[in-house]
C-alpha cells in the first residue's frame, strides 16, 4: 500500500517539477478540484518552486484509510535543503 502512495506522490511532484500544472491538477483528488480551479492550483503550486527541486526523498510514509502522509527532504538546485510533507488523498 505504501508503495502506491509513494509512486503517486512522486508522479505528482515530478509533474510539478516539469511545470505540467494541468496534468498535475488532473491527478489531484476530486475533493481538491472541487475547492480550487486549475488556475488557482497553478498559482498556488508555482509559489512552492517545484521547478527548482534538484532531488527529494521520503523517509516516512503512513497510510490510514484513503489518506497517505509522506515526509522527507528536498534539495533545491541552489543547495538549500528543506523538509517536505505531502498528503495524498485517494
Secondary structure, DSSP 4 states (H G I P E B T S, - for coil): -HHHHHHHHHHHHHHHHTT-HHHHHHHS-HHHHTTS-HHHHHHHHHTTTGGGEEEEEEEEEEEETTEEEEEEEEEETTS-EEEEEEEEE-
